[in-house]
Each structure stands twice: as structure tokens, then as C-alpha cells.
């Protein structure tokens, strides 16, 4: 979670943003399942990386570098 005095997004913050976006866009799947599958599938690993990149960009846009 974000410290109230901090403007730096932690990896947990990044993951939460990615989780919210993924779960909203993929109602028949879950972010947790994607993370699990990414250990076995290079396609899912790439998809996970894309969602985490999206979350980093969104965090930066919200002022959390």
C-alpha cells in the first residue's frame, strides 16, 4: 500500500493496478490465474508483463513515479 507521505508506487501498488484492470477486462479469468499460468506459458508471461507495464504507466500518470 502507498505510504500517505510517499509518491513512489511500490510493486504491490503496481500489481494492484494491473489486477484491477485485468480483472475488469477479463471477467471469465483472474489476474491470479494469469500470474500462475505465466510460470508455464511464455504467452502468458508476455501478457503479464504488458499488464504490469500498463500499471506502471498508469501509476506515473497519477503522479506516483
PDB file of N, CA, C and O in Angstrom:
ATOM      1  N   UNK A   1       0.839  -1.188   0.000  1.00  0.00           N
ATOM      2  CA  UNK A   1       0.000   0.000   0.000  1.00  0.00           C
ATOM      3  C   UNK A   1       0.876   1.239   0.000  1.00  0.00           C
ATOM      4  O   UNK A   1       2.026   1.215   0.437  1.00  0.00           O
ATOM      5  N   UNK A   2       0.312   2.298  -0.490  1.00  0.00           N
ATOM      6  CA  UNK A   2       1.057   3.551  -0.558  1.00  0.00           C
ATOM      7  C   UNK A   2       1.129   4.182   0.825  1.00  0.00           C
ATOM      8  O   UNK A   2       0.135   4.251   1.547  1.00  0.00           O
ATOM      9  N   UNK A   3       2.306   4.633   1.171  1.00  0.00           N
ATOM     10  CA  UNK A   3       2.505   5.434   2.363  1.00  0.00           C
ATOM     11  C   UNK A   3       1.898   6.802   2.077  1.00  0.00           C
ATOM     12  O   UNK A   3       2.085   7.328   0.980  1.00  0.00           O
ATOM     13  N   UNK A   4       1.179   7.395   3.024  1.00  0.00           N
ATOM     14  CA  UNK A   4       0.492   8.654   2.758  1.00  0.00           C
ATOM     15  C   UNK A   4       1.453   9.778   2.403  1.00  0.00           C
ATOM     16  O   UNK A   4       1.050  10.727   1.731  1.00  0.00           O
ATOM     17  N   UNK A   5       2.700   9.707   2.827  1.00  0.00           N
ATOM     18  CA  UNK A   5       3.667  10.734   2.501  1.00  0.00           C
ATOM     19  C   UNK A   5       4.498  10.394   1.280  1.00  0.00           C
ATOM     20  O   UNK A   5       5.324  11.207   0.866  1.00  0.00           O
ATOM     21  N   UNK A   6       4.314   9.232   0.694  1.00  0.00           N
ATOM     22  CA  UNK A   6       5.131   8.775  -0.416  1.00  0.00           C
ATOM     23  C   UNK A   6       4.425   8.970  -1.747  1.00  0.00           C
ATOM     24  O   UNK A   6       3.204   8.848  -1.843  1.00  0.00           O
ATOM     25  N   UNK A   7       5.219   9.276  -2.777  1.00  0.00           N
ATOM     26  CA  UNK A   7       4.654   9.381  -4.118  1.00  0.00           C
ATOM     27  C   UNK A   7       5.230   8.308  -5.027  1.00  0.00           C
ATOM     28  O   UNK A   7       5.032   8.352  -6.241  1.00  0.00           O
ATOM     29  N   UNK A   8       5.939   7.346  -4.455  1.00  0.00           N
ATOM     30  CA  UNK A   8       6.532   6.265  -5.232  1.00  0.00           C
ATOM     31  C   UNK A   8       5.639   5.040  -5.144  1.00  0.00           C
ATOM     32  O   UNK A   8       5.315   4.563  -4.056  1.00  0.00           O
ATOM     33  N   UNK A   9       5.248   4.539  -6.310  1.00  0.00           N
ATOM     34  CA  UNK A   9       4.420   3.338  -6.344  1.00  0.00           C
ATOM     35  C   UNK A   9       5.290   2.122  -6.050  1.00  0.00           C
ATOM     36  O   UNK A   9       6.347   1.946  -6.656  1.00  0.00           O
ATOM     37  N   UNK A  10       4.848   1.297  -5.129  1.00  0.00           N
ATOM     38  CA  UNK A  10       5.564   0.064  -4.826  1.00  0.00           C
ATOM     39  C   UNK A  10       5.143  -1.013  -5.816  1.00  0.00           C
ATOM     40  O   UNK A  10       4.176  -0.838  -6.557  1.00  0.00           O
ATOM     41  N   UNK A  11       5.864  -2.120  -5.828  1.00  0.00           N
ATOM     42  CA  UNK A  11       5.483  -3.232  -6.702  1.00  0.00           C
ATOM     43  C   UNK A  11       4.082  -3.740  -6.343  1.00  0.00           C
ATOM     44  O   UNK A  11       3.338  -4.176  -7.221  1.00  0.00           O
ATOM     45  N   UNK A  12       3.727  -3.686  -5.071  1.00  0.00           N
ATOM     46  CA  UNK A  12       2.383  -4.103  -4.666  1.00  0.00           C
ATOM     47  C   UNK A  12       1.331  -3.157  -5.255  1.00  0.00           C
ATOM     48  O   UNK A  12       0.258  -3.599  -5.665  1.00  0.00           O
ATOM     49  N   UNK A  13       1.641  -1.856  -5.295  1.00  0.00           N
ATOM     50  CA  UNK A  13       0.724  -0.888  -5.908  1.00  0.00           C
ATOM     51  C   UNK A  13       0.569  -1.171  -7.395  1.00  0.00           C
ATOM     52  O   UNK A  13      -0.541  -1.158  -7.927  1.00  0.00           O
ATOM     53  N   UNK A  14       1.695  -1.427  -8.060  1.00  0.00           N
ATOM     54  CA  UNK A  14       1.691  -1.725  -9.489  1.00  0.00           C
ATOM     55  C   UNK A  14       0.848  -2.978  -9.752  1.00  0.00           C
ATOM     56  O   UNK A  14       0.021  -2.997 -10.664  1.00  0.00           O
ATOM     57  N   UNK A  15       1.063  -4.011  -8.953  1.00  0.00           N
ATOM     58  CA  UNK A  15       0.310  -5.252  -9.128  1.00  0.00           C
ATOM     59  C   UNK A  15      -1.179  -5.035  -8.902  1.00  0.00           C
ATOM     60  O   UNK A  15      -2.002  -5.614  -9.610  1.00  0.00           O
ATOM     61  N   UNK A  16      -1.529  -4.216  -7.934  1.00  0.00           N
ATOM     62  CA  UNK A  16      -2.946  -3.958  -7.655  1.00  0.00           C
ATOM     63  C   UNK A  16      -3.609  -3.230  -8.826  1.00  0.00           C
ATOM     64  O   UNK A  16      -4.742  -3.550  -9.187  1.00  0.00           O
ATOM     65  N   UNK A  17      -2.923  -2.265  -9.417  1.00  0.00           N
ATOM     66  CA  UNK A  17      -3.458  -1.562 -10.590  1.00  0.00           C
ATOM     67  C   UNK A  17      -3.656  -2.551 -11.737  1.00  0.00           C
ATOM     68  O   UNK A  17      -4.695  -2.553 -12.396  1.00  0.00           O
ATOM     69  N   UNK A  18      -2.641  -3.393 -11.966  1.00  0.00           N
ATOM     70  CA  UNK A  18      -2.731  -4.394 -13.027  1.00  0.00           C
ATOM     71  C   UNK A  18      -3.873  -5.373 -12.749  1.00  0.00           C
ATOM     72  O   UNK A  18      -4.626  -5.728 -13.656  1.00  0.00           O
ATOM     73  N   UNK A  19      -3.995  -5.801 -11.508  1.00  0.00           N
ATOM     74  CA  UNK A  19      -5.050  -6.750 -11.123  1.00  0.00           C
ATOM     75  C   UNK A  19      -6.435  -6.157 -11.392  1.00  0.00           C
ATOM     76  O   UNK A  19      -7.300  -6.824 -11.960  1.00  0.00           O
ATOM     77  N   UNK A  20      -6.637  -4.923 -10.987  1.00  0.00           N
ATOM     78  CA  UNK A  20      -7.942  -4.279 -11.188  1.00  0.00           C
ATOM     79  C   UNK A  20      -8.268  -4.174 -12.679  1.00  0.00           C
ATOM     80  O   UNK A  20      -9.389  -4.464 -13.095  1.00  0.00           O
ATOM     81  N   UNK A  21      -7.283  -3.759 -13.477  1.00  0.00           N
ATOM     82  CA  UNK A  21      -7.507  -3.626 -14.912  1.00  0.00           C
ATOM     83  C   UNK A  21      -7.763  -4.959 -15.579  1.00  0.00           C
ATOM     84  O   UNK A  21      -8.692  -5.098 -16.374  1.00  0.00           O
ATOM     85  N   UNK A  22      -6.940  -5.933 -15.255  1.00  0.00           N
ATOM     86  CA  UNK A  22      -7.082  -7.255 -15.878  1.00  0.00           C
ATOM     87  C   UNK A  22      -8.424  -7.887 -15.507  1.00  0.00           C
ATOM     88  O   UNK A  22      -9.140  -8.383 -16.377  1.00  0.00           O
ATOM     89  N   UNK A  23      -8.758  -7.870 -14.235  1.00  0.00           N
ATOM     90  CA  UNK A  23      -9.999  -8.490 -13.790  1.00  0.00           C
ATOM     91  C   UNK A  23     -11.218  -7.795 -14.399  1.00  0.00           C
ATOM     92  O   UNK A  23     -12.227  -8.444 -14.676  1.00  0.00           O
ATOM     93  N   UNK A  24     -11.130  -6.480 -14.606  1.00  0.00           N
ATOM     94  CA  UNK A  24     -12.233  -5.750 -15.227  1.00  0.00           C
ATOM     95  C   UNK A  24     -12.371  -6.131 -16.707  1.00  0.00           C
ATOM     96  O   UNK A  24     -13.486  -6.269 -17.210  1.00  0.00           O
ATOM     97  N   UNK A  25     -11.249  -6.301 -17.400  1.00  0.00           N
ATOM     98  CA  UNK A  25     -11.273  -6.612 -18.838  1.00  0.00           C
ATOM     99  C   UNK A  25     -11.471  -8.096 -19.134  1.00  0.00           C
ATOM    100  O   UNK A  25     -11.856  -8.454 -20.247  1.00  0.00           O
ATOM    101  N   UNK A  26     -11.216  -8.955 -18.165  1.00  0.00           N
ATOM    102  CA  UNK A  26     -11.313 -10.408 -18.358  1.00  0.00           C
ATOM    103  C   UNK A  26     -12.181 -11.022 -17.264  1.00  0.00           C
ATOM    104  O   UNK A  26     -11.666 -11.672 -16.353  1.00  0.00           O
ATOM    105  N   UNK A  27     -13.507 -10.819 -17.349  1.00  0.00           N
ATOM    106  CA  UNK A  27     -14.380 -11.298 -16.276  1.00  0.00           C
ATOM    107  C   UNK A  27     -14.408 -12.823 -16.118  1.00  0.00           C
ATOM    108  O   UNK A  27     -14.796 -13.331 -15.066  1.00  0.00           O
ATOM    109  N   UNK A  28     -13.999 -13.550 -17.159  1.00  0.00           N
ATOM    110  CA  UNK A  28     -14.005 -15.010 -17.072  1.00  0.00           C
ATOM    111  C   UNK A  28     -12.667 -15.576 -16.614  1.00  0.00           C
ATOM    112  O   UNK A  28     -12.477 -16.793 -16.599  1.00  0.00           O
ATOM    113  N   UNK A  29     -11.759 -14.714 -16.250  1.00  0.00           N
ATOM    114  CA  UNK A  29     -10.411 -15.111 -15.839  1.00  0.00           C
ATOM    115  C   UNK A  29     -10.036 -14.263 -14.633  1.00  0.00           C
ATOM    116  O   UNK A  29     -10.775 -13.349 -14.266  1.00  0.00           O
ATOM    117  N   UNK A  30      -8.912 -14.550 -14.023  1.00  0.00           N
ATOM    118  CA  UNK A  30      -8.466 -13.703 -12.923  1.00  0.00           C
ATOM    119  C   UNK A  30      -6.979 -13.411 -13.076  1.00  0.00           C
ATOM    120  O   UNK A  30      -6.241 -14.176 -13.697  1.00  0.00           O
ATOM    121  N   UNK A  31      -6.560 -12.306 -12.507  1.00  0.00           N
ATOM    122  CA  UNK A  31      -5.162 -11.919 -12.545  1.00  0.00           C
ATOM    123  C   UNK A  31      -4.312 -12.973 -11.848  1.00  0.00           C
ATOM    124  O   UNK A  31      -3.207 -13.279 -12.296  1.00  0.00           O
ATOM    125  N   UNK A  32      -4.818 -13.522 -10.764  1.00  0.00           N
ATOM    126  CA  UNK A  32      -4.089 -14.569 -10.040  1.00  0.00           C
ATOM    127  C   UNK A  32      -3.846 -15.775 -10.938  1.00  0.00           C
ATOM    128  O   UNK A  32      -2.769 -16.370 -10.901  1.00  0.00           O
ATOM    129  N   UNK A  33      -4.841 -16.140 -11.746  1.00  0.00           N
ATOM    130  CA  UNK A  33      -4.670 -17.258 -12.674  1.00  0.00           C
ATOM    131  C   UNK A  33      -3.638 -16.917 -13.749  1.00  0.00           C
ATOM    132  O   UNK A  33      -2.841 -17.770 -14.139  1.00  0.00           O
ATOM    133  N   UNK A  34      -3.654 -15.676 -14.227  1.00  0.00           N
ATOM    134  CA  UNK A  34      -2.666 -15.245 -15.215  1.00  0.00           C
ATOM    135  C   UNK A  34      -1.259 -15.349 -14.642  1.00  0.00           C
ATOM    136  O   UNK A  34      -0.348 -15.838 -15.311  1.00  0.00           O
ATOM    137  N   UNK A  35      -1.082 -14.895 -13.417  1.00  0.00           N
ATOM    138  CA  UNK A  35       0.234 -14.978 -12.770  1.00  0.00           C
ATOM    139  C   UNK A  35       0.671 -16.437 -12.679  1.00  0.00           C
ATOM    140  O   UNK A  35       1.823 -16.761 -12.964  1.00  0.00           O
ATOM    141  N   UNK A  36      -0.240 -17.308 -12.285  1.00  0.00           N
ATOM    142  CA  UNK A  36       0.077 -18.735 -12.175  1.00  0.00           C
ATOM    143  C   UNK A  36       0.464 -19.308 -13.544  1.00  0.00           C
ATOM    144  O   UNK A  36       1.476 -19.996 -13.672  1.00  0.00           O
ATOM    145  N   UNK A  37      -0.342 -19.022 -14.553  1.00  0.00           N
ATOM    146  CA  UNK A  37      -0.061 -19.542 -15.889  1.00  0.00           C
ATOM    147  C   UNK A  37       1.234 -19.000 -16.466  1.00  0.00           C
ATOM    148  O   UNK A  37       1.882 -19.670 -17.270  1.00  0.00           O
ATOM    149  N   UNK A  38       1.620 -17.795 -16.066  1.00  0.00           N
ATOM    150  CA  UNK A  38       2.833 -17.182 -16.622  1.00  0.00           C
ATOM    151  C   UNK A  38       4.087 -17.977 -16.269  1.00  0.00           C
ATOM    152  O   UNK A  38       5.109 -17.839 -16.942  1.00  0.00           O
ATOM    153  N   UNK A  39       4.029 -18.793 -15.243  1.00  0.00           N
ATOM    154  CA  UNK A  39       5.170 -19.631 -14.881  1.00  0.00           C
ATOM    155  C   UNK A  39       5.387 -20.753 -15.891  1.00  0.00           C
ATOM    156  O   UNK A  39       6.473 -21.328 -15.966  1.00  0.00           O
ATOM    157  N   UNK A  40       4.345 -21.061 -16.672  1.00  0.00           N
ATOM    158  CA  UNK A  40       4.409 -22.189 -17.598  1.00  0.00           C
ATOM    159  C   UNK A  40       4.268 -21.802 -19.064  1.00  0.00           C
ATOM    160  O   UNK A  40       4.568 -22.605 -19.948  1.00  0.00           O
ATOM    161  N   UNK A  41       3.815 -20.586 -19.330  1.00  0.00           N
ATOM    162  CA  UNK A  41       3.493 -20.181 -20.691  1.00  0.00           C
ATOM    163  C   UNK A  41       4.179 -18.872 -21.044  1.00  0.00           C
ATOM    164  O   UNK A  41       3.996 -17.868 -20.356  1.00  0.00           O
ATOM    165  N   UNK A  42       4.965 -18.875 -22.111  1.00  0.00           N
ATOM    166  CA  UNK A  42       5.641 -17.636 -22.494  1.00  0.00           C
ATOM    167  C   UNK A  42       4.631 -16.605 -22.985  1.00  0.00           C
ATOM    168  O   UNK A  42       4.870 -15.407 -22.831  1.00  0.00           O
ATOM    169  N   UNK A  43       3.517 -17.027 -23.567  1.00  0.00           N
ATOM    170  CA  UNK A  43       2.489 -16.084 -23.995  1.00  0.00           C
ATOM    171  C   UNK A  43       1.867 -15.379 -22.787  1.00  0.00           C
ATOM    172  O   UNK A  43       1.672 -14.164 -22.797  1.00  0.00           O
ATOM    173  N   UNK A  44       1.562 -16.155 -21.752  1.00  0.00           N
ATOM    174  CA  UNK A  44       1.001 -15.546 -20.539  1.00  0.00           C
ATOM    175  C   UNK A  44       2.033 -14.699 -19.808  1.00  0.00           C
ATOM    176  O   UNK A  44       1.683 -13.683 -19.207  1.00  0.00           O
ATOM    177  N   UNK A  45       3.284 -15.095 -19.850  1.00  0.00           N
ATOM    178  CA  UNK A  45       4.353 -14.299 -19.243  1.00  0.00           C
ATOM    179  C   UNK A  45       4.430 -12.938 -19.942  1.00  0.00           C
ATOM    180  O   UNK A  45       4.585 -11.907 -19.288  1.00  0.00           O
ATOM    181  N   UNK A  46       4.321 -12.943 -21.271  1.00  0.00           N
ATOM    182  CA  UNK A  46       4.341 -11.703 -22.041  1.00  0.00           C
ATOM    183  C   UNK A  46       3.108 -10.849 -21.724  1.00  0.00           C
ATOM    184  O   UNK A  46       3.221  -9.635 -21.553  1.00  0.00           O
ATOM    185  N   UNK A  47       1.930 -11.484 -21.647  1.00  0.00           N
ATOM    186  CA  UNK A  47       0.703 -10.766 -21.320  1.00  0.00           C
ATOM    187  C   UNK A  47       0.798 -10.149 -19.920  1.00  0.00           C
ATOM    188  O   UNK A  47       0.393  -9.004 -19.719  1.00  0.00           O
ATOM    189  N   UNK A  48       1.323 -10.890 -18.971  1.00  0.00           N
ATOM    190  CA  UNK A  48       1.509 -10.370 -17.616  1.00  0.00           C
ATOM    191  C   UNK A  48       2.437  -9.159 -17.639  1.00  0.00           C
ATOM    192  O   UNK A  48       2.157  -8.148 -16.996  1.00  0.00           O
ATOM    193  N   UNK A  49       3.532  -9.260 -18.373  1.00  0.00           N
ATOM    194  CA  UNK A  49       4.475  -8.141 -18.474  1.00  0.00           C
ATOM    195  C   UNK A  49       3.779  -6.907 -19.058  1.00  0.00           C
ATOM    196  O   UNK A  49       4.012  -5.789 -18.599  1.00  0.00           O
ATOM    197  N   UNK A  50       2.930  -7.108 -20.062  1.00  0.00           N
ATOM    198  CA  UNK A  50       2.202  -5.986 -20.656  1.00  0.00           C
ATOM    199  C   UNK A  50       1.275  -5.325 -19.635  1.00  0.00           C
ATOM    200  O   UNK A  50       1.196  -4.099 -19.573  1.00  0.00           O
ATOM    201  N   UNK A  51       0.583  -6.122 -18.847  1.00  0.00           N
ATOM    202  CA  UNK A  51      -0.318  -5.558 -17.839  1.00  0.00           C
ATOM    203  C   UNK A  51       0.458  -4.817 -16.759  1.00  0.00           C
ATOM    204  O   UNK A  51       0.003  -3.776 -16.284  1.00  0.00           O
ATOM    205  N   UNK A  52       1.607  -5.326 -16.366  1.00  0.00           N
ATOM    206  CA  UNK A  52       2.412  -4.635 -15.357  1.00  0.00           C
ATOM    207  C   UNK A  52       2.989  -3.337 -15.928  1.00  0.00           C
ATOM    208  O   UNK A  52       3.083  -2.336 -15.218  1.00  0.00           O
ATOM    209  N   UNK A  53       3.373  -3.349 -17.204  1.00  0.00           N
ATOM    210  CA  UNK A  53       3.840  -2.116 -17.853  1.00  0.00           C
ATOM    211  C   UNK A  53       2.718  -1.078 -17.897  1.00  0.00           C
ATOM    212  O   UNK A  53       2.939   0.100 -17.615  1.00  0.00           O
ATOM    213  N   UNK A  54       1.516  -1.526 -18.251  1.00  0.00           N
ATOM    214  CA  UNK A  54       0.346  -0.640 -18.251  1.00  0.00           C
ATOM    215  C   UNK A  54       0.152  -0.011 -16.864  1.00  0.00           C
ATOM    216  O   UNK A  54      -0.106   1.187 -16.744  1.00  0.00           O
ATOM    217  N   UNK A  55       0.279  -0.828 -15.836  1.00  0.00           N
ATOM    218  CA  UNK A  55       0.065  -0.344 -14.467  1.00  0.00           C
ATOM    219  C   UNK A  55       1.130   0.675 -14.075  1.00  0.00           C
ATOM    220  O   UNK A  55       0.824   1.651 -13.389  1.00  0.00           O
ATOM    221  N   UNK A  56       2.372   0.466 -14.498  1.00  0.00           N
ATOM    222  CA  UNK A  56       3.436   1.430 -14.199  1.00  0.00           C
ATOM    223  C   UNK A  56       3.154   2.780 -14.864  1.00  0.00           C
ATOM    224  O   UNK A  56       3.339   3.832 -14.253  1.00  0.00           O
ATOM    225  N   UNK A  57       2.707   2.737 -16.112  1.00  0.00           N
ATOM    226  CA  UNK A  57       2.367   3.964 -16.833  1.00  0.00           C
ATOM    227  C   UNK A  57       1.203   4.669 -16.137  1.00  0.00           C
ATOM    228  O   UNK A  57       1.226   5.888 -15.966  1.00  0.00           O
ATOM    229  N   UNK A  58       0.199   3.913 -15.742  1.00  0.00           N
ATOM    230  CA  UNK A  58      -0.953   4.499 -15.054  1.00  0.00           C
ATOM    231  C   UNK A  58      -0.550   5.112 -13.715  1.00  0.00           C
ATOM    232  O   UNK A  58      -1.042   6.177 -13.344  1.00  0.00           O
ATOM    233  N   UNK A  59       0.348   4.436 -12.986  1.00  0.00           N
ATOM    234  CA  UNK A  59       0.818   4.968 -11.705  1.00  0.00           C
ATOM    235  C   UNK A  59       1.596   6.276 -11.911  1.00  0.00           C
ATOM    236  O   UNK A  59       1.441   7.225 -11.144  1.00  0.00           O
ATOM    237  N   UNK A  60       2.436   6.312 -12.958  1.00  0.00           N
ATOM    238  CA  UNK A  60       3.189   7.534 -13.254  1.00  0.00           C
ATOM    239  C   UNK A  60       2.241   8.682 -13.613  1.00  0.00           C
ATOM    240  O   UNK A  60       2.441   9.819 -13.186  1.00  0.00           O
ATOM    241  N   UNK A  61       1.218   8.376 -14.394  1.00  0.00           N
ATOM    242  CA  UNK A  61       0.251   9.398 -14.796  1.00  0.00           C
ATOM    243  C   UNK A  61      -0.510   9.950 -13.595  1.00  0.00           C
ATOM    244  O   UNK A  61      -0.951  11.099 -13.593  1.00  0.00           O
ATOM    245  N   UNK A  62      -0.653   9.115 -12.582  1.00  0.00           N
ATOM    246  CA  UNK A  62      -1.347   9.558 -11.359  1.00  0.00           C
ATOM    247  C   UNK A  62      -0.390  10.265 -10.408  1.00  0.00           C
ATOM    248  O   UNK A  62      -0.770  10.619  -9.291  1.00  0.00           O
ATOM    249  N   UNK A  63       0.859  10.473 -10.850  1.00  0.00           N
ATOM    250  CA  UNK A  63       1.819  11.183 -10.016  1.00  0.00           C
ATOM    251  C   UNK A  63       2.561  10.307  -9.035  1.00  0.00           C
ATOM    252  O   UNK A  63       3.017  10.789  -7.999  1.00  0.00           O
ATOM    253  N   UNK A  64       2.691   9.020  -9.342  1.00  0.00           N
ATOM    254  CA  UNK A  64       3.383   8.084  -8.461  1.00  0.00           C
ATOM    255  C   UNK A  64       4.539   7.458  -9.237  1.00  0.00           C
ATOM    256  O   UNK A  64       4.439   6.307  -9.663  1.00  0.00           O
ATOM    257  N   UNK A  65       5.630   8.192  -9.427  1.00  0.00           N
ATOM    258  CA  UNK A  65       6.739   7.716 -10.289  1.00  0.00           C
ATOM    259  C   UNK A  65       7.358   6.438  -9.869  1.00  0.00           C
ATOM    260  O   UNK A  65       8.287   5.959 -10.519  1.00  0.00           O
TER     261      UNK A  65
END
